[in-house]
Amino acid sequence: MNVSAHSDAAVPWYRQRWPWLLMAGPAIVVVAGFVTLGLAIRSADGLVADDYYKQGKAINMTLNRDARARELGLRARISMMQDGLVSLTFDSAVPPVSQLRLTLHHPTRSGFDREVTLARTPDGSYRAAMPAIDAARWTITLDDQSGAWRLTGDWATDSGTIELGKAP
């Protein structure tokens, strides 16, 4: 008889390392499951649009607004200034309106979306204070208050100028 086998038989199971090593894997999985459950309960789903079905039905109206902007030949340049202001100038003739709506859509979280109302200045440009935003690649939407036309584009926060309405 082997002496080491005889001495291991006298030691209770909970004093040996093999049962603990075998139980460690499932125990880690159980703890990770509870951590994942906690994260799932505390955080939102991250759905970009809560009413995606209504937005899908309204896509034709949105496409008509884009087509109207192309018919008018609208092209705009948005500049982000150092002092937290956003300035917009049109490269083409624009129907004179006193205010425009600039919406910044976050790529994944609708709660981070920002909307800015741009006011017309005496020189014909539009300006407004820009809220603080995260570094990301934003989708920009510019439209008039009546919703007759719309310009869209993408903006990476590392670039200071955005051009909307460029020819494809």
C-alpha positions as CSV (number, residue, x, y, z in Angstrom):
1,M,0.0,0.0,0.0
2,N,1.2,3.5,-0.9
3,V,1.9,5.7,2.2
4,S,0.7,8.9,0.5
5,A,-2.6,7.4,-0.5
6,H,-3.1,6.1,3.0
7,S,-2.4,9.6,4.5
8,D,-4.8,11.3,2.0
9,A,-7.6,9.0,3.0
10,A,-7.4,10.2,6.6
11,V,-7.8,13.9,5.6
12,P,-11.4,15.1,5.4
13,W,-12.6,16.1,1.9
14,Y,-12.9,19.8,2.7
15,R,-9.1,19.9,3.5
16,Q,-8.1,18.7,0.1
17,R,-7.6,21.1,-2.8
18,W,-9.3,19.1,-5.6
19,P,-12.8,19.5,-4.5
20,W,-12.3,23.3,-4.1
21,L,-10.7,23.6,-7.5
22,L,-13.6,21.7,-9.0
23,M,-16.1,23.9,-7.3
24,A,-14.3,27.2,-8.1
25,G,-15.4,27.2,-11.8
26,P,-19.2,26.9,-11.2
27,A,-18.9,29.4,-8.2
28,I,-17.3,32.0,-10.5
29,V,-20.0,31.5,-13.1
30,V,-22.7,32.0,-10.4
31,V,-21.1,35.2,-9.2
32,A,-20.7,36.5,-12.8
33,G,-24.3,35.7,-13.4
34,F,-25.4,37.9,-10.5
35,V,-23.2,40.7,-11.6
36,T,-24.6,40.5,-15.1
37,L,-28.2,40.5,-13.7
38,G,-27.4,43.6,-11.7
39,L,-26.0,45.4,-14.7
40,A,-29.1,44.4,-16.8
41,I,-31.5,45.7,-14.1
42,R,-29.6,49.0,-13.6
43,S,-29.0,50.0,-17.2
44,A,-31.4,50.9,-20.0
45,D,-31.8,48.8,-23.1
46,G,-30.1,51.5,-25.3
47,L,-32.9,51.6,-27.8
48,V,-32.2,54.5,-30.1
49,A,-35.9,55.2,-30.7
50,D,-38.7,54.2,-28.4
51,D,-41.4,54.6,-31.1
52,Y,-39.5,52.9,-34.0
53,Y,-42.7,51.6,-35.5
54,K,-44.2,55.1,-35.9
55,Q,-40.9,56.4,-37.2
56,G,-40.9,53.6,-39.8
57,K,-44.4,54.6,-41.0
58,A,-43.4,58.2,-41.2
59,I,-40.3,57.6,-43.4
60,N,-42.0,58.9,-46.6
61,M,-42.6,62.2,-45.0
62,T,-39.0,62.4,-43.9
63,L,-37.8,61.5,-47.5
64,N,-40.1,64.3,-48.9
65,R,-38.4,66.8,-46.6
66,D,-34.9,65.7,-47.8
67,A,-36.2,65.9,-51.4
68,R,-37.5,69.4,-50.8
69,A,-34.0,70.5,-49.5
70,R,-32.4,69.1,-52.7
71,E,-35.0,71.0,-54.8
72,L,-34.2,74.2,-53.0
73,G,-30.4,73.5,-53.5
74,L,-29.7,74.0,-49.8
75,R,-26.2,73.5,-48.6
76,A,-25.0,74.6,-45.2
77,R,-21.7,74.7,-43.3
78,I,-21.7,74.3,-39.5
79,S,-18.7,75.4,-37.5
80,M,-18.1,74.6,-33.9
81,M,-16.3,77.5,-32.2
82,Q,-13.9,77.4,-29.3
83,D,-16.2,79.5,-27.0
84,G,-19.0,76.9,-27.1
85,L,-21.0,78.5,-29.9
86,V,-22.2,76.9,-33.1
87,S,-22.3,79.0,-36.2
88,L,-24.2,78.0,-39.4
89,T,-23.9,79.6,-42.8
90,F,-25.7,78.7,-46.0
91,D,-23.7,78.2,-49.2
92,S,-26.9,78.7,-51.2
93,A,-30.0,80.9,-51.0
94,V,-32.3,79.9,-48.1
95,P,-35.8,81.0,-47.5
96,P,-35.4,83.6,-44.7
97,V,-36.5,82.2,-41.4
98,S,-35.8,83.6,-37.9
99,Q,-34.9,80.2,-36.3
100,L,-33.6,76.8,-37.3
101,R,-33.5,73.6,-35.4
102,L,-30.2,71.7,-35.1
103,T,-30.5,68.2,-33.6
104,L,-27.5,66.1,-32.6
105,H,-28.4,62.4,-32.5
106,H,-26.1,60.1,-30.4
107,P,-25.1,57.0,-32.3
108,T,-26.4,54.6,-29.6
109,R,-28.2,56.3,-26.8
110,S,-31.3,58.5,-27.4
111,G,-31.0,60.0,-24.0
112,F,-27.8,61.8,-25.1
113,D,-29.5,63.5,-28.1
114,R,-29.3,67.3,-28.1
115,E,-31.4,69.9,-29.8
116,V,-30.3,73.5,-30.3
117,T,-32.4,76.4,-31.7
118,L,-30.2,78.6,-34.0
119,A,-31.2,82.3,-34.2
120,R,-30.6,84.4,-37.3
121,T,-28.0,87.1,-36.9
122,P,-27.9,90.4,-38.8
123,D,-25.2,89.1,-41.2
124,G,-27.5,86.2,-42.3
125,S,-25.8,83.4,-40.4
126,Y,-27.3,81.5,-37.5
127,R,-25.8,81.0,-34.1
128,A,-26.5,79.4,-30.7
129,A,-24.8,78.1,-27.6
130,M,-23.8,74.5,-27.9
131,P,-24.5,72.1,-25.0
132,A,-21.6,69.9,-23.8
133,I,-21.5,66.6,-25.8
134,D,-19.5,63.4,-25.5
135,A,-16.8,62.5,-28.0
136,A,-18.6,60.4,-30.6
137,R,-19.7,60.3,-34.2
138,W,-22.9,62.2,-34.2
139,T,-25.7,62.4,-36.8
140,I,-26.7,66.0,-37.4
141,T,-30.2,67.1,-38.6
142,L,-30.9,70.7,-39.6
143,D,-34.5,71.7,-40.4
144,D,-36.7,74.8,-40.3
145,Q,-39.3,75.1,-37.6
146,S,-42.2,74.4,-40.0
147,G,-40.6,71.1,-41.1
148,A,-40.7,71.9,-44.8
149,W,-37.1,70.8,-45.5
150,R,-34.3,68.9,-43.8
151,L,-30.5,68.6,-44.2
152,T,-28.6,65.7,-42.6
153,G,-25.0,64.7,-42.1
154,D,-22.4,63.0,-39.9
155,W,-20.0,64.7,-37.5
156,A,-17.0,63.3,-35.7
157,T,-16.3,65.5,-32.7
158,D,-12.6,65.8,-33.7
159,S,-13.5,67.9,-36.8
160,G,-14.7,71.4,-36.3
161,T,-16.7,71.9,-39.5
162,I,-19.7,70.0,-40.9
163,E,-21.1,70.3,-44.4
164,L,-24.7,69.5,-44.9
165,G,-26.5,69.0,-48.3
166,K,-23.4,68.0,-50.3
167,A,-24.1,66.4,-53.6
168,P,-23.6,62.6,-53.4
